[in-house]
Amino acid sequence: MRILIIGGTGFIGSSIAARLAAAGHTQTVVTRHREQHASLLVLPLLALVEADVHDPAALAGLVSEHDAVINLVGILHGDAARFEHTHVALTEKIVAACEAAGVRRYLHMSALGAGVDAPSLYQRSKGRAEAGVAASGLDWTIFRPSVVFGRDDRFLNLFARLQQHLPLLPLAGAGVRFQPVWVEDVSRAFAVALERNDLIRQRLDLVGPRIYTLAELVRLAGRWSQHPRPVLPLPDAIARVEATLMALLPDPPLTHDNLDSMKIDNVAAGGFPAVLGWAPQALESVAPGYLAPPSPAAPHRGPTGRSSPSP
């Protein structure tokens, strides 16, 4: 297939691109800054194209040359206008471009907890984008992952780095529950969906096999990185003060909207979708390998911690 990936240069997108390349698909990955992501060009049959996907004319030209479109675009921080622009308005433009070009297959990255009545701006914008996709005439599949882990993640790696430098870790939302899913299970789900018509018009919650509180995940990150630190759970009022101060940073690790997202657990009652046909990888079997301090004698491994995607 000829596949267009929008938002494909990040942590999850790179894993999906590698897996689709291994399956022999031709890909176009769109970026705003081509030179920053030239490492993707080592993948066969992949073109890295610099374009503004918010420009309907540019988007129409990109979509028309492909058999399927994958939308991975997402942000975690912003105000209502920025979430609307990035999640809702862009999705509407992509769906319209697909419908105009007759490209029916569309894979959409959403998030576990997304909903039009959810607590946070992020979750509500993701929910509105989902609703727009579901109302379209496309052959869509929507993926709703919990927090995604892997060698280049910005979740466990962040907590490992913080514990390397801090004597203790003040933690907002310590009791909130998550169901982390491996990036390779996420990319495999996308690749499988392209080949299976029974997954059309399905919403798939992508989660790992076990549920953890945020405090448990932080402690595991500290232990596996060999920098365990005491975790200090913060009451919501103090966490709000912390988020206010962090908002002054260029790329804040915590915002008020993040705290709103953590008002509900990030878990899926049904677990990983049985319809996909495999069991997801456990956190304990992957994360210690990339969080551990590097050994001078250790062999080089790829960005997901394995030499190539599993079948």
Order of alpha helices (4+ residues) and beta strands (2+ residues): beta-alpha-beta-beta-alpha-beta-alpha-alpha-beta-alpha-beta-beta-alpha-beta-beta-beta-alpha-beta-beta-alpha-beta-alpha-alpha-alpha
